[in-house]
Amino acid sequence: MIETKTYPLFSELMTVTLQPRKINNTVYDIPTVDGMDRVQINNRLHYINEEMSKLRATQEALIAMRNQLDRHNEAQEMDDLFDEMFGG
C-alpha cells in the first residue's frame, strides 16, 4: 500500500509518497517527493551547486575581459584627446 501525505511548501503543495527502494538487497518504503528520495534530491542539489560555481567563474572571467576592454577604450580616448589638444 502506498502512503501519500501532502504538505504546503512555498505556497505549492508537495506530495510525499512512500516508494520502494532497494538498499543492501533489502526493499524499504522510502519517502519521496516527485519520485525523488532524499539522496537523489541531495545529489541533484550538489550537481546544481557545481554548475552554479562554474557559471560564476565564467561570469567573473567575462567581467574581467569587459573591464579590460573598457580600460583599453579609456586609454585610447585619452590618447585621442591628447592628439586633439596638442596636434599629435
Gaussian input, Z-matrix of N, CA and C with variables (Angstrom, degrees):
# hf/3-21g

backbone

0 1
 N
 C     1     B1
 C     2     B2     1     A1
 N     3     B3     2     A2     1     D1
 C     4     B4     3     A3     2     D2
 C     5     B5     4     A4     3     D3
 N     6     B6     5     A5     4     D4
 C     7     B7     6     A6     5     D5
 C     8     B8     7     A7     6     D6
 N     9     B9     8     A8     7     D7
 C    10    B10     9     A9     8     D8
 C    11    B11    10    A10     9     D9
 N    12    B12    11    A11    10    D10
 C    13    B13    12    A12    11    D11
 C    14    B14    13    A13    12    D12
 N    15    B15    14    A14    13    D13
 C    16    B16    15    A15    14    D14
 C    17    B17    16    A16    15    D15
 N    18    B18    17    A17    16    D16
 C    19    B19    18    A18    17    D17
 C    20    B20    19    A19    18    D18
 N    21    B21    20    A20    19    D19
 C    22    B22    21    A21    20    D20
 C    23    B23    22    A22    21    D21
 N    24    B24    23    A23    22    D22
 C    25    B25    24    A24    23    D23
 C    26    B26    25    A25    24    D24
 N    27    B27    26    A26    25    D25
 C    28    B28    27    A27    26    D26
 C    29    B29    28    A28    27    D27
 N    30    B30    29    A29    28    D28
 C    31    B31    30    A30    29    D29
 C    32    B32    31    A31    30    D30
 N    33    B33    32    A32    31    D31
 C    34    B34    33    A33    32    D32
 C    35    B35    34    A34    33    D33
 N    36    B36    35    A35    34    D34
 C    37    B37    36    A36    35    D35
 C    38    B38    37    A37    36    D36
 N    39    B39    38    A38    37    D37
 C    40    B40    39    A39    38    D38
 C    41    B41    40    A40    39    D39
 N    42    B42    41    A41    40    D40
 C    43    B43    42    A42    41    D41
 C    44    B44    43    A43    42    D42
 N    45    B45    44    A44    43    D43
 C    46    B46    45    A45    44    D44
 C    47    B47    46    A46    45    D45
 N    48    B48    47    A47    46    D46
 C    49    B49    48    A48    47    D47
 C    50    B50    49    A49    48    D48
 N    51    B51    50    A50    49    D49
 C    52    B52    51    A51    50    D50
 C    53    B53    52    A52    51    D51
 N    54    B54    53    A53    52    D52
 C    55    B55    54    A54    53    D53
 C    56    B56    55    A55    54    D54
 N    57    B57    56    A56    55    D55
 C    58    B58    57    A57    56    D56
 C    59    B59    58    A58    57    D57
 N    60    B60    59    A59    58    D58
 C    61    B61    60    A60    59    D59
 C    62    B62    61    A61    60    D60
 N    63    B63    62    A62    61    D61
 C    64    B64    63    A63    62    D62
 C    65    B65    64    A64    63    D63
 N    66    B66    65    A65    64    D64
 C    67    B67    66    A66    65    D65
 C    68    B68    67    A67    66    D66
 N    69    B69    68    A68    67    D67
 C    70    B70    69    A69    68    D68
 C    71    B71    70    A70    69    D69
 N    72    B72    71    A71    70    D70
 C    73    B73    72    A72    71    D71
 C    74    B74    73    A73    72    D72
 N    75    B75    74    A74    73    D73
 C    76    B76    75    A75    74    D74
 C    77    B77    76    A76    75    D75
 N    78    B78    77    A77    76    D76
 C    79    B79    78    A78    77    D77
 C    80    B80    79    A79    78    D78
 N    81    B81    80    A80    79    D79
 C    82    B82    81    A81    80    D80
 C    83    B83    82    A82    81    D81
 N    84    B84    83    A83    82    D82
 C    85    B85    84    A84    83    D83
 C    86    B86    85    A85    84    D84
 N    87    B87    86    A86    85    D85
 C    88    B88    87    A87    86    D86
 C    89    B89    88    A88    87    D87
 N    90    B90    89    A89    88    D88
 C    91    B91    90    A90    89    D89
 C    92    B92    91    A91    90    D90
 N    93    B93    92    A92    91    D91
 C    94    B94    93    A93    92    D92
 C    95    B95    94    A94    93    D93
 N    96    B96    95    A95    94    D94
 C    97    B97    96    A96    95    D95
 C    98    B98    97    A97    96    D96
 N    99    B99    98    A98    97    D97
 C   100   B100    99    A99    98    D98
 C   101   B101   100   A100    99    D99
 N   102   B102   101   A101   100   D100
 C   103   B103   102   A102   101   D101
 C   104   B104   103   A103   102   D102
 N   105   B105   104   A104   103   D103
 C   106   B106   105   A105   104   D104
 C   107   B107   106   A106   105   D105
 N   108   B108   107   A107   106   D106
 C   109   B109   108   A108   107   D107
 C   110   B110   109   A109   108   D108
 N   111   B111   110   A110   109   D109
 C   112   B112   111   A111   110   D110
 C   113   B113   112   A112   111   D111
 N   114   B114   113   A113   112   D112
 C   115   B115   114   A114   113   D113
 C   116   B116   115   A115   114   D114
 N   117   B117   116   A116   115   D115
 C   118   B118   117   A117   116   D116
 C   119   B119   118   A118   117   D117
 N   120   B120   119   A119   118   D118
 C   121   B121   120   A120   119   D119
 C   122   B122   121   A121   120   D120
 N   123   B123   122   A122   121   D121
 C   124   B124   123   A123   122   D122
 C   125   B125   124   A124   123   D123
 N   126   B126   125   A125   124   D124
 C   127   B127   126   A126   125   D125
 C   128   B128   127   A127   126   D126
 N   129   B129   128   A128   127   D127
 C   130   B130   129   A129   128   D128
 C   131   B131   130   A130   129   D129
 N   132   B132   131   A131   130   D130
 C   133   B133   132   A132   131   D131
 C   134   B134   133   A133   132   D132
 N   135   B135   134   A134   133   D133
 C   136   B136   135   A135   134   D134
 C   137   B137   136   A136   135   D135
 N   138   B138   137   A137   136   D136
 C   139   B139   138   A138   137   D137
 C   140   B140   139   A139   138   D138
 N   141   B141   140   A140   139   D139
 C   142   B142   141   A141   140   D140
 C   143   B143   142   A142   141   D141
 N   144   B144   143   A143   142   D142
 C   145   B145   144   A144   143   D143
 C   146   B146   145   A145   144   D144
 N   147   B147   146   A146   145   D145
 C   148   B148   147   A147   146   D146
 C   149   B149   148   A148   147   D147
 N   150   B150   149   A149   148   D148
 C   151   B151   150   A150   149   D149
 C   152   B152   151   A151   150   D150
 N   153   B153   152   A152   151   D151
 C   154   B154   153   A153   152   D152
 C   155   B155   154   A154   153   D153
 N   156   B156   155   A155   154   D154
 C   157   B157   156   A156   155   D155
 C   158   B158   157   A157   156   D156
 N   159   B159   158   A158   157   D157
 C   160   B160   159   A159   158   D158
 C   161   B161   160   A160   159   D159
 N   162   B162   161   A161   160   D160
 C   163   B163   162   A162   161   D161
 C   164   B164   163   A163   162   D162
 N   165   B165   164   A164   163   D163
 C   166   B166   165   A165   164   D164
 C   167   B167   166   A166   165   D165
 N   168   B168   167   A167   166   D166
 C   169   B169   168   A168   167   D167
 C   170   B170   169   A169   168   D168
 N   171   B171   170   A170   169   D169
 C   172   B172   171   A171   170   D170
 C   173   B173   172   A172   171   D171
 N   174   B174   173   A173   172   D172
 C   175   B175   174   A174   173   D173
 C   176   B176   175   A175   174   D174
 N   177   B177   176   A176   175   D175
 C   178   B178   177   A177   176   D176
 C   179   B179   178   A178   177   D177
 N   180   B180   179   A179   178   D178
 C   181   B181   180   A180   179   D179
 C   182   B182   181   A181   180   D180
 N   183   B183   182   A182   181   D181
 C   184   B184   183   A183   182   D182
 C   185   B185   184   A184   183   D183
 N   186   B186   185   A185   184   D184
 C   187   B187   186   A186   185   D185
 C   188   B188   187   A187   186   D186
 N   189   B189   188   A188   187   D187
 C   190   B190   189   A189   188   D188
 C   191   B191   190   A190   189   D189
 N   192   B192   191   A191   190   D190
 C   193   B193   192   A192   191   D191
 C   194   B194   193   A193   192   D192
 N   195   B195   194   A194   193   D193
 C   196   B196   195   A195   194   D194
 C   197   B197   196   A196   195   D195
 N   198   B198   197   A197   196   D196
 C   199   B199   198   A198   197   D197
 C   200   B200   199   A199   198   D198
 N   201   B201   200   A200   199   D199
 C   202   B202   201   A201   200   D200
 C   203   B203   202   A202   201   D201
 N   204   B204   203   A203   202   D202
 C   205   B205   204   A204   203   D203
 C   206   B206   205   A205   204   D204
 N   207   B207   206   A206   205   D205
 C   208   B208   207   A207   206   D206
 C   209   B209   208   A208   207   D207
 N   210   B210   209   A209   208   D208
 C   211   B211   210   A210   209   D209
 C   212   B212   211   A211   210   D210
 N   213   B213   212   A212   211   D211
 C   214   B214   213   A213   212   D212
 C   215   B215   214   A214   213   D213
 N   216   B216   215   A215   214   D214
 C   217   B217   216   A216   215   D215
 C   218   B218   217   A217   216   D216
 N   219   B219   218   A218   217   D217
 C   220   B220   219   A219   218   D218
 C   221   B221   220   A220   219   D219
 N   222   B222   221   A221   220   D220
 C   223   B223   222   A222   221   D221
 C   224   B224   223   A223   222   D222
 N   225   B225   224   A224   223   D223
 C   226   B226   225   A225   224   D224
 C   227   B227   226   A226   225   D225
 N   228   B228   227   A227   226   D226
 C   229   B229   228   A228   227   D227
 C   230   B230   229   A229   228   D228
 N   231   B231   230   A230   229   D229
 C   232   B232   231   A231   230   D230
 C   233   B233   232   A232   231   D231
 N   234   B234   233   A233   232   D232
 C   235   B235   234   A234   233   D233
 C   236   B236   235   A235   234   D234
 N   237   B237   236   A236   235   D235
 C   238   B238   237   A237   236   D236
 C   239   B239   238   A238   237   D237
 N   240   B240   239   A239   238   D238
 C   241   B241   240   A240   239   D239
 C   242   B242   241   A241   240   D240
 N   243   B243   242   A242   241   D241
 C   244   B244   243   A243   242   D242
 C   245   B245   244   A244   243   D243
 N   246   B246   245   A245   244   D244
 C   247   B247   246   A246   245   D245
 C   248   B248   247   A247   246   D246
 N   249   B249   248   A248   247   D247
 C   250   B250   249   A249   248   D248
 C   251   B251   250   A250   249   D249
 N   252   B252   251   A251   250   D250
 C   253   B253   252   A252   251   D251
 C   254   B254   253   A253   252   D252
 N   255   B255   254   A254   253   D253
 C   256   B256   255   A255   254   D254
 C   257   B257   256   A256   255   D255
 N   258   B258   257   A257   256   D256
 C   259   B259   258   A258   257   D257
 C   260   B260   259   A259   258   D258
 N   261   B261   260   A260   259   D259
 C   262   B262   261   A261   260   D260
 C   263   B263   262   A262   261   D261

   B1=1.4399
   B2=1.5282
   B3=1.3187
   B4=1.4551
   B5=1.5151
   B6=1.3338
   B7=1.4648
   B8=1.5225
   B9=1.3169
   B10=1.4553
   B11=1.5181
   B12=1.3514
   B13=1.4584
   B14=1.5194
   B15=1.3290
   B16=1.4536
   B17=1.5225
   B18=1.3470
   B19=1.4527
   B20=1.5268
   B21=1.3384
   B22=1.4761
   B23=1.5281
   B24=1.3156
   B25=1.4597
   B26=1.5220
   B27=1.3069
   B28=1.4618
   B29=1.5202
   B30=1.2890
   B31=1.4641
   B32=1.5307
   B33=1.3182
   B34=1.4578
   B35=1.5082
   B36=1.2965
   B37=1.4500
   B38=1.5218
   B39=1.3313
   B40=1.4552
   B41=1.5180
   B42=1.2991
   B43=1.4567
   B44=1.5254
   B45=1.3213
   B46=1.4586
   B47=1.5221
   B48=1.3190
   B49=1.4575
   B50=1.5233
   B51=1.3160
   B52=1.4566
   B53=1.5236
   B54=1.3383
   B55=1.4594
   B56=1.5240
   B57=1.3193
   B58=1.4710
   B59=1.5281
   B60=1.3389
   B61=1.4620
   B62=1.5233
   B63=1.3236
   B64=1.4555
   B65=1.5293
   B66=1.3252
   B67=1.4623
   B68=1.5234
   B69=1.3394
   B70=1.4718
   B71=1.5317
   B72=1.3113
   B73=1.4718
   B74=1.5259
   B75=1.3344
   B76=1.4566
   B77=1.5201
   B78=1.3128
   B79=1.4638
   B80=1.5279
   B81=1.3507
   B82=1.4601
   B83=1.5245
   B84=1.3358
   B85=1.4589
   B86=1.5178
   B87=1.3252
   B88=1.4618
   B89=1.5275
   B90=1.3344
   B91=1.4712
   B92=1.5284
   B93=1.3192
   B94=1.4640
   B95=1.5255
   B96=1.3121
   B97=1.4586
   B98=1.5238
   B99=1.3019
   B100=1.4717
   B101=1.5231
   B102=1.3333
   B103=1.4523
   B104=1.5130
   B105=1.3256
   B106=1.4665
   B107=1.5222
   B108=1.3278
   B109=1.4606
   B110=1.5270
   B111=1.3236
   B112=1.4656
   B113=1.5350
   B114=1.3071
   B115=1.4655
   B116=1.5241
   B117=1.3270
   B118=1.4663
   B119=1.5233
   B120=1.3226
   B121=1.4714
   B122=1.5271
   B123=1.3336
   B124=1.4718
   B125=1.5186
   B126=1.3343
   B127=1.4655
   B128=1.5179
   B129=1.3274
   B130=1.4635
   B131=1.5307
   B132=1.3461
   B133=1.4712
   B134=1.5248
   B135=1.3285
   B136=1.4599
   B137=1.5319
   B138=1.3286
   B139=1.4595
   B140=1.5309
   B141=1.3216
   B142=1.4689
   B143=1.5288
   B144=1.3325
   B145=1.4574
   B146=1.5318
   B147=1.3383
   B148=1.4660
   B149=1.5200
   B150=1.3224
   B151=1.4652
   B152=1.5284
   B153=1.3372
   B154=1.4673
   B155=1.5228
   B156=1.3217
   B157=1.4630
   B158=1.5238
   B159=1.3255
   B160=1.4679
   B161=1.5229
   B162=1.3347
   B163=1.4674
   B164=1.5263
   B165=1.3405
   B166=1.4723
   B167=1.5287
   B168=1.3412
   B169=1.4681
   B170=1.5221
   B171=1.3241
   B172=1.4661
   B173=1.5223
   B174=1.3304
   B175=1.4605
   B176=1.5279
   B177=1.3307
   B178=1.4626
   B179=1.5198
   B180=1.3338
   B181=1.4624
   B182=1.5230
   B183=1.3228
   B184=1.4649
   B185=1.5206
   B186=1.3264
   B187=1.4628
   B188=1.5240
   B189=1.3319
   B190=1.4633
   B191=1.5282
   B192=1.3347
   B193=1.4675
   B194=1.5267
   B195=1.3268
   B196=1.4702
   B197=1.5218
   B198=1.3383
   B199=1.4608
   B200=1.5225
   B201=1.3294
   B202=1.4609
   B203=1.5297
   B204=1.3300
   B205=1.4656
   B206=1.5270
   B207=1.3342
   B208=1.4628
   B209=1.5264
   B210=1.3467
   B211=1.4789
   B212=1.5220
   B213=1.3288
   B214=1.4620
   B215=1.5292
   B216=1.3227
   B217=1.4708
   B218=1.5245
   B219=1.3263
   B220=1.4622
   B221=1.5209
   B222=1.3367
   B223=1.4723
   B224=1.5205
   B225=1.3254
   B226=1.4695
   B227=1.5272
   B228=1.3306
   B229=1.4559
   B230=1.5265
   B231=1.3191
   B232=1.4713
   B233=1.5244
   B234=1.3516
   B235=1.4676
   B236=1.5248
   B237=1.3339
   B238=1.4640
   B239=1.5261
   B240=1.3188
   B241=1.4615
   B242=1.5245
   B243=1.3271
   B244=1.4602
   B245=1.5225
   B246=1.3438
   B247=1.4694
   B248=1.5291
   B249=1.3521
   B250=1.4550
   B251=1.5243
   B252=1.3262
   B253=1.4652
   B254=1.5292
   B255=1.3243
   B256=1.4609
   B257=1.5130
   B258=1.3238
   B259=1.4635
   B260=1.4989
   B261=1.3343
   B262=1.4682
   B263=1.4428
   A1=109.58
   A2=118.73
   A3=123.55
   A4=108.85
   A5=113.87
   A6=119.63
   A7=108.66
   A8=116.68
   A9=121.97
   A10=109.94
   A11=114.98
   A12=120.77
   A13=107.58
   A14=116.13
   A15=120.99
   A16=109.32
   A17=115.44
   A18=121.69
   A19=109.27
   A20=117.17
   A21=118.54
   A22=109.35
   A23=116.43
   A24=121.41
   A25=108.06
   A26=116.71
   A27=121.99
   A28=111.72
   A29=115.19
   A30=125.01
   A31=113.27
   A32=117.54
   A33=121.10
   A34=107.46
   A35=117.05
   A36=119.83
   A37=109.37
   A38=115.12
   A39=121.60
   A40=107.37
   A41=116.90
   A42=120.71
   A43=109.60
   A44=115.40
   A45=121.45
   A46=107.63
   A47=115.61
   A48=121.49
   A49=108.73
   A50=117.35
   A51=120.89
   A52=108.44
   A53=115.54
   A54=120.54
   A55=108.85
   A56=116.63
   A57=119.09
   A58=111.55
   A59=115.31
   A60=122.49
   A61=107.07
   A62=116.18
   A63=120.85
   A64=108.35
   A65=115.44
   A66=122.02
   A67=107.21
   A68=116.32
   A69=121.33
   A70=111.71
   A71=115.25
   A72=123.11
   A73=114.13
   A74=117.58
   A75=121.48
   A76=107.82
   A77=116.78
   A78=121.29
   A79=108.93
   A80=114.65
   A81=121.99
   A82=108.54
   A83=116.12
   A84=120.58
   A85=107.45
   A86=116.26
   A87=123.15
   A88=108.72
   A89=117.96
   A90=120.28
   A91=111.03
   A92=115.71
   A93=121.35
   A94=109.55
   A95=115.39
   A96=122.89
   A97=106.06
   A98=116.75
   A99=122.29
   A100=111.30
   A101=116.41
   A102=121.43
   A103=114.83
   A104=118.17
   A105=121.73
   A106=110.26
   A107=115.52
   A108=119.18
   A109=109.25
   A110=116.28
   A111=120.89
   A112=112.65
   A113=117.82
   A114=121.08
   A115=110.61
   A116=116.73
   A117=120.17
   A118=111.11
   A119=116.56
   A120=120.29
   A121=109.92
   A122=117.13
   A123=120.08
   A124=111.54
   A125=117.50
   A126=120.11
   A127=111.39
   A128=116.94
   A129=121.14
   A130=110.30
   A131=116.97
   A132=120.77
   A133=111.23
   A134=116.71
   A135=120.66
   A136=110.68
   A137=116.48
   A138=121.20
   A139=110.96
   A140=116.36
   A141=120.61
   A142=110.22
   A143=117.27
   A144=120.59
   A145=111.42
   A146=116.77
   A147=119.93
   A148=111.50
   A149=116.58
   A150=120.40
   A151=111.14
   A152=116.69
   A153=120.13
   A154=110.14
   A155=117.59
   A156=120.80
   A157=110.83
   A158=116.28
   A159=120.15
   A160=110.56
   A161=116.28
   A162=119.88
   A163=111.09
   A164=116.86
   A165=119.60
   A166=110.93
   A167=116.35
   A168=120.06
   A169=110.37
   A170=117.41
   A171=121.16
   A172=110.24
   A173=116.58
   A174=120.89
   A175=110.39
   A176=117.43
   A177=120.55
   A178=111.54
   A179=117.28
   A180=120.79
   A181=110.95
   A182=117.26
   A183=120.52
   A184=111.65
   A185=117.97
   A186=121.21
   A187=109.75
   A188=117.02
   A189=120.80
   A190=110.75
   A191=116.85
   A192=120.60
   A193=110.84
   A194=115.98
   A195=120.12
   A196=110.73
   A197=116.64
   A198=120.34
   A199=111.37
   A200=117.22
   A201=120.49
   A202=110.35
   A203=116.83
   A204=119.80
   A205=111.32
   A206=116.72
   A207=120.06
   A208=111.04
   A209=116.30
   A210=119.35
   A211=111.18
   A212=115.58
   A213=119.56
   A214=110.66
   A215=116.73
   A216=120.41
   A217=111.36
   A218=117.31
   A219=120.26
   A220=111.17
   A221=116.59
   A222=120.28
   A223=110.15
   A224=116.91
   A225=121.20
   A226=110.60
   A227=117.31
   A228=121.40
   A229=111.06
   A230=116.62
   A231=119.90
   A232=110.01
   A233=117.18
   A234=120.35
   A235=110.44
   A236=116.82
   A237=120.88
   A238=110.28
   A239=117.77
   A240=121.80
   A241=110.10
   A242=116.73
   A243=120.69
   A244=110.24
   A245=116.01
   A246=120.10
   A247=110.92
   A248=117.13
   A249=120.51
   A250=110.96
   A251=116.29
   A252=120.05
   A253=111.63
   A254=116.82
   A255=119.55
   A256=113.52
   A257=116.54
   A258=121.31
   A259=115.01
   A260=117.03
   A261=121.79
   A262=112.43
   D1=128.34
   D2=179.35
   D3=-90.52
   D4=122.92
   D5=179.23
   D6=-94.20
   D7=134.23
   D8=-178.85
   D9=-128.29
   D10=132.40
   D11=174.68
   D12=-132.19
   D13=146.32
   D14=-178.98
   D15=-117.64
   D16=132.10
   D17=-179.04
   D18=-125.62
   D19=138.49
   D20=175.05
   D21=-73.41
   D22=134.22
   D23=179.71
   D24=-149.33
   D25=118.77
   D26=178.88
   D27=52.15
   D28=45.27
   D29=178.14
   D30=62.77
   D31=11.18
   D32=173.31
   D33=-120.14
   D34=154.00
   D35=177.17
   D36=-92.90
   D37=124.61
   D38=176.11
   D39=-104.60
   D40=129.59
   D41=-179.20
   D42=-100.44
   D43=121.61
   D44=176.17
   D45=-93.96
   D46=124.33
   D47=-178.76
   D48=-125.67
   D49=136.36
   D50=174.14
   D51=-80.60
   D52=124.08
   D53=178.97
   D54=-127.57
   D55=147.78
   D56=-179.82
   D57=-70.70
   D58=134.01
   D59=175.36
   D60=-132.89
   D61=137.51
   D62=-179.95
   D63=-93.67
   D64=119.57
   D65=179.39
   D66=-127.23
   D67=118.75
   D68=-178.13
   D69=51.95
   D70=48.21
   D71=178.06
   D72=62.76
   D73=17.03
   D74=175.04
   D75=-121.94
   D76=134.92
   D77=-179.39
   D78=-90.89
   D79=127.51
   D80=177.82
   D81=-122.47
   D82=150.94
   D83=170.90
   D84=-87.77
   D85=112.67
   D86=-174.39
   D87=-110.95
   D88=136.37
   D89=175.73
   D90=-64.53
   D91=135.32
   D92=178.22
   D93=-135.69
   D94=157.52
   D95=171.77
   D96=-127.65
   D97=128.50
   D98=-175.18
   D99=50.92
   D100=35.78
   D101=177.24
   D102=79.47
   D103=2.36
   D104=-178.48
   D105=-109.50
   D106=131.71
   D107=175.19
   D108=-89.83
   D109=178.10
   D110=-174.98
   D111=-59.02
   D112=-40.77
   D113=179.91
   D114=-63.99
   D115=-44.55
   D116=179.15
   D117=-63.83
   D118=-40.27
   D119=178.49
   D120=-63.77
   D121=-45.16
   D122=179.29
   D123=-63.65
   D124=-39.23
   D125=176.84
   D126=-62.32
   D127=-42.32
   D128=178.95
   D129=-64.69
   D130=-42.77
   D131=178.02
   D132=-61.76
   D133=-40.73
   D134=178.59
   D135=-62.42
   D136=-45.51
   D137=178.32
   D138=-60.00
   D139=-46.16
   D140=-179.95
   D141=-62.39
   D142=-40.96
   D143=178.56
   D144=-61.77
   D145=-41.88
   D146=176.98
   D147=-62.72
   D148=-42.54
   D149=179.03
   D150=-64.42
   D151=-38.59
   D152=178.18
   D153=-65.08
   D154=-37.86
   D155=177.49
   D156=-62.93
   D157=-42.17
   D158=177.53
   D159=-63.05
   D160=-42.28
   D161=178.97
   D162=-64.08
   D163=-40.28
   D164=178.25
   D165=-62.29
   D166=-42.34
   D167=179.06
   D168=-63.52
   D169=-41.84
   D170=177.72
   D171=-64.26
   D172=-41.90
   D173=178.69
   D174=-61.30
   D175=-45.14
   D176=179.86
   D177=-62.20
   D178=-40.64
   D179=178.25
   D180=-64.15
   D181=-42.94
   D182=179.42
   D183=-66.23
   D184=-37.50
   D185=177.30
   D186=-64.65
   D187=-41.89
   D188=178.15
   D189=-62.56
   D190=-40.69
   D191=178.23
   D192=-63.69
   D193=-44.56
   D194=178.81
   D195=-62.14
   D196=-42.76
   D197=179.17
   D198=-62.73
   D199=-37.45
   D200=177.86
   D201=-64.42
   D202=-41.49
   D203=176.59
   D204=-63.45
   D205=-39.79
   D206=177.66
   D207=-61.81
   D208=-43.44
   D209=178.53
   D210=-63.39
   D211=-39.69
   D212=178.04
   D213=-62.95
   D214=-45.47
   D215=179.79
   D216=-64.07
   D217=-39.80
   D218=177.92
   D219=-63.33
   D220=-42.20
   D221=178.08
   D222=-64.33
   D223=-40.40
   D224=178.94
   D225=-63.71
   D226=-41.39
   D227=178.45
   D228=-64.18
   D229=-38.11
   D230=178.48
   D231=-65.74
   D232=-40.34
   D233=177.26
   D234=-63.10
   D235=-42.30
   D236=179.59
   D237=-64.17
   D238=-40.72
   D239=179.14
   D240=-64.62
   D241=-42.68
   D242=178.38
   D243=-61.20
   D244=-44.10
   D245=179.15
   D246=-61.76
   D247=-39.85
   D248=179.47
   D249=-65.87
   D250=-40.83
   D251=-175.75
   D252=-72.81
   D253=-38.07
   D254=-172.02
   D255=-117.51
   D256=12.26
   D257=174.64
   D258=63.89
   D259=39.38
   D260=-177.20
   D261=-78.47

